[in-house]
């Protein structure tokens, strides 16, 4: 429904998920200068996200997931500096990630943009999203290297980067993500060995890194972590005498090369 402030006749919340609404999202929502929360997920909205929403200086939460939205992620949302929660997942957005968000959305703690069809690389400028607890970019067409600067996002508890086209190594600097509990990078093009600096991720509970070209042993990196609950890697040999890509004695699920034929194993 639509909710007004107890202090006066102004709209503060629009909560209308799963209501069968259709059509473009009206730009006139930007005229509601006191609105704090807009939740329109699970409807039939199509077209682009109105750039005018960036003028909502008090807006804290904007959820538009599970619609049929297309086009760009508005760079103008960088002006909505009170934003703490954004969810545009499960649409058909196909632009690049706006680097401008990293310069001003320092209150943002929840950001979900997957799955969509977003392209390009991860903006280094997003190192400025210093309050992020959850960053979910899974299921897009993102590529390039993972920015080492994201190791500065020390409040991250969940990082979902799976099912993209990321290349290069897992940055050693991600050892600075000391509050990370959920880390998913499977089904990418990552390569090389995993840095021993990631052994500082002592809160890590779930780590899926199969279906990449990563190699080497992680026994001395992760297998001493007391909170290990669900680790999946390419740690299953394809045939006798052929070593697996990853040696992992604490993994709970092992796959053959490139993430296929996964089976549960005793950790």
Secondary structure, DSSP 8 states (H G I E B T S, - for coil): -EEE-TTSS-EEEEE-TTS--EEE--GGGGG-TT--EEE--SSEEEE---GGGGG-TT--EEE--SSEEEE---GGGGG-TT--EEE--SSEE-SB--TTHHHH-TT--EEE--SS--EE---GGGGG-TT-SEEE--SSEEEEE--GGGGG-TT-SEEE--SSEEEE---GGGGG-TT--EEE--SSEEEEE--GGGGG-TT--EEE--SSEEEEE-HHHHTT-TT--EEEES---SSTT---SEE-TT-SEEEEGGGEEEEE---
